[in-house]
Amino acid sequence: MLSYRHSFHAGNHADVLKHLVLMLILENMKLKEKGFYYLDTHSGVGRYRLSSDEAEKTGEYKEGIGRLWEQTDLPETVSRYVELIKRINYGGKSLRYYAGSPMIAAQLLRPQDRALLTELHPSDFPLLRNNFKEFKNISVKRDNGFQQLKATLPPKERRGFVLIDPPYELKEDYDLVVKAIEEGYKRFATGTYAIWYPVVLRQQTKRIFKGLEATGIRKILKIELAVRPDSEQRGMTASGMIVINPPWTLENQMKAILPYLAKTLIPEGTARWTVEWITPE
Ligand SMILES: C[S@@+](CC[C@H](N)C(=O)[O-])C[C@H]1O[C@@H](n2cnc3c(N)ncnc32)[C@H](O)[C@@H]1O
């Protein structure tokens, strides 16, 4: 069953948080001249038209990237992220497209870096392939993203970053992310890994934290932005990124911008954010 389509959600508050973290990790990887490997296990299509029926139907981007688009007081870090989105809007004034994780990465990778993008959806995969056909150092594959950690790690570069961003429409995804990390870490313990997670039911999300704690892996940072308090009702109340082996600067970079994101993305005043270690060094 593959019914999830990211086009309904592209550019929402969860994407903003996820893509800011993605950008900061990739920027950090680029501080060293040596090339690295980037694996995006659940890629989506890479670029979204915000006037599409799907995006307009939910209007989620209006409460995400839409709330940052015209701000004149963006913190430096947030401004670099908005600039990446401006670039795929032809530097234009109006917000027409949103970049998925592969397009954020494609703009940051250098010729010595390399990426693999996997996507399973029969309709989304051809769109993804088409969006990246001009990029020499980016390969796309219609395959199960979770299996790519076992299949492609360790990278020949011995430097790498893996983004795992499943839809969680199947409950087993909450366990599969932990299994995938175990597989990856066993092969490549010095890599950086980021897992995106939603908070729909807090108990489900906790399964990931508990599962990761049980692996014994150290240096796991959690970054979360809640738009409203946890609730038993349907719907996502918060989202976050779990980062294993984060760049040492990430914790403070996120602590510096989350107050701004919270007040700008959620002007209603119900936002809460946390940056904390699931397991420290
Ligand atoms: C949340 S979206 C990805 C969004 C994208 N990472 C971004 O930030 O722009 C999740 C994607 O995973 C795809 N998917 C679901 N199960 C998958 C699997 N086992 N392997 C690869 N892709 C899968 C879905 O079709 C969907 O496009």
The ligand as a Gaussian input file, in Angstrom:
#p B3LYP/6-31G(d) Opt

LIG

0 1
 C        7.713000      11.984000       3.490000
 S        7.885000      11.551000       1.821000
 C        9.512000      12.021000       1.422000
 C        9.765000      13.495000       1.329000
 C       11.166000      13.883000       0.985000
 N       12.161000      13.169000       1.759000
 C       11.368000      15.359000       1.200000
 O       11.831000      15.779000       2.281000
 O       11.079000      16.114000       0.276000
 C        8.036000       9.801000       1.892000
 C        8.201000       9.135000       0.537000
 O        8.584000       7.784000       0.744000
 C        8.034000       6.970000      -0.286000
 N        8.104000       5.589000       0.226000
 C        7.248000       4.919000       1.043000
 N        7.771000       3.740000       1.419000
 C        8.998000       3.658000       0.830000
 C       10.055000       2.703000       0.871000
 N        9.958000       1.594000       1.616000
 N       11.174000       2.963000       0.175000
 C       11.314000       4.094000      -0.554000
 N       10.355000       5.052000      -0.624000
 C        9.218000       4.817000       0.048000
 C        6.664000       7.557000      -0.481000
 O        6.164000       7.220000      -1.755000
 C        6.942000       9.057000      -0.315000
 O        7.198000       9.661000      -1.548000

